[in-house]
């Protein structure tokens, strides 16, 4: 080491600060070390142990004449300490820290430094469960990583000096952007501490016939929970300062726990035999025939909603009678709308824009994300109070994406987690027109704002990153709304009365996707799927499968009720891996579970990116498809916004789990068609939400 720090001030001479002092003294790179703190006993002990040469109970006095100040105080105290010492440090002084949260600290501290002084954020990844000066030792950092977090404002010479000091302690020094540091530490450090504390609390409060369960713990439990003995106040501050990144880590961990839980459930089902909510799918030799899939779910939802607020009787043919759409029907009946279902068609007696009445009970949207998000937009403009909720899965799905723009329009909406989760309580009323830039490409968000915009004074517009499905725009125009569609957005005029229509709902391309994939991956197959909606904002699945080499023809293209329709002829094909990302993703977002199965049977490695929206569907569809395809012998690598799938020649048999998600259940059933042996798909009751006749149709076209 070719330089010496004449005077080093350490604020907080505990395990971290004390070990830093000892290591640098032994390396011979400091002359004088000043220990600063408020505990007289701890400082006197540090002095007696030779960790420091001088002590000071005043930070402003202790840092005078220091060339370098190391802050080893609780993370929430670092910015306030810098503010306190800023006027006392001499020109050229470098201030650095050892806090395990960086983005907020670096941002604040850089702004507090006086001219000619420099801040360098740092974090040594080392420690024990012990604290205080007596716990410090020279080799704490030897071979451990120390992360420095420079920004564009960091002085290069100051960064070099701090880096060389940490290397003198034996640490391995690396650099990264402060926010990136916080996201990584949330996963590898902050989350484990939260889990350890939670586990000790859960076990400590458990009761086994009046006995203390903790008395039976052994070495494994102690190893796992050792860090729970760390200072809880310190970890409370760390958790709060890194709140957003830690919340994301907790959510991801919670989702990952569902995988082993459901795996255990699936194993129990297999041990006891096939239960009523699981099904065994055997391999087939080919897929042949002609089918018609049920009506489009998205269009069916919207026909009820717009029909209810239009003037006159709207009739709907081809309405999908899945559980999700029936939840929408039930909700509007609860608001005074007469809906007659004679089997061939449904008739909705619309009451105009202001004809809905206050429901006497909570509106239960079941498992339908479309129902709850769109109806929230509609209810925001009503002059009454309402509450919407759903089942255990729907209550976990994010609602802030619609609550935030609706609140900006003047709606008063309360819900769990500051309006992020259902149930939602809505006090409707007069709304203001807004221009909204959506952060996600979501037809549900767009449609909720459009429905609210019908009750706003003036023009309401919404723009999204990529164009999502445009069923709402088409149906609003059919009913006579005043709207203008522009690049990735729409503007709608409030107060325009809608008029009843006759609607024919085409077959749902999302439902057809399972059979398209089934025919493509099964040798010797040829399947005709009639009357399928081929709206350009929904045909991403066709584009993707064709890009993979799929033989799909569109026949007899036509238009019904403002929606393009065609018959699809699908023949078995040798699929090849491709890269899937960008604007095609929102056009195929609901079909990705089926696309994953196609990728599992394709030659090569398929990459899927820009699809993080899949993590907030009925389940985390990225995690669910990854774990299930692995059970079937496929190599799958997850990433935050997608996955990489390496195709195999033949899938293996076994047991898989739907996680209560209808599209996962149907996709895995399609995968089973080309497996080496039978596949048991558990929890298949969920299929009824969108495709009640799926298994009957699958049996109809399967050749064995």
Secondary structure, DSSP 8 states (H G I E B T S, - for coil): ----EEEEEEES-SHHHHHHHHHHHHHT-EEEEEEE-S-HHHHHHHHHTTS-SEEES-HHHHTTT-SEEEE-S-HHHHHHHHHHHTTTS-TT-EEEE--S--HHHHHHHHHH--TT-EEE-EEE----S--SGGG--TTTTTT-EEEE---TTS-HHHHHHHHHHHHHTT-EEEE--HHHHHHHHIIIIIHHHHHHHHHHHHHHT-EETTEEGGGG--HHHHHHHGGGGS-HHHHHHHHHHTHHHHHHHHHHHHHHHHHHHHHHHHHHHHHT---TTEEEE---SEEEEEEE--B-HHHHHHHHHHHHTEEEEEEEES---SHHHHHHHHHHHHTT-EEEE-SSEEEEEEE-TT-----SS-EE-TT-HHHHHHHHHHHTTSSSEEEEE--TTGGGS--HHHHHHHHHTT-EEEEHHHHTEEEEEEE---EE--EEE-SS--HHHHHHHHHHHTTEESEEEEE-SS----HHHHHHHHTT--EEEETTEEEEETT--EE--EEE--B-HHHHHHHHHHHHHSTT-EEEEEEEE--TTTTHHHHHHHHTT-EEEEEEEEEETTEEEEEEEEE----B--EE-GGGTGGGGGGHHHHHHHHHTSBSEEEE-S-GGGGGSSS-HHHHHHHHHHHTT-EEEEETTEEEEE--SSB--EEEE-TT-HHHHHHHHHHHTTBSS-EEEE--GGGGGT-TTHHHHHHHHEE-
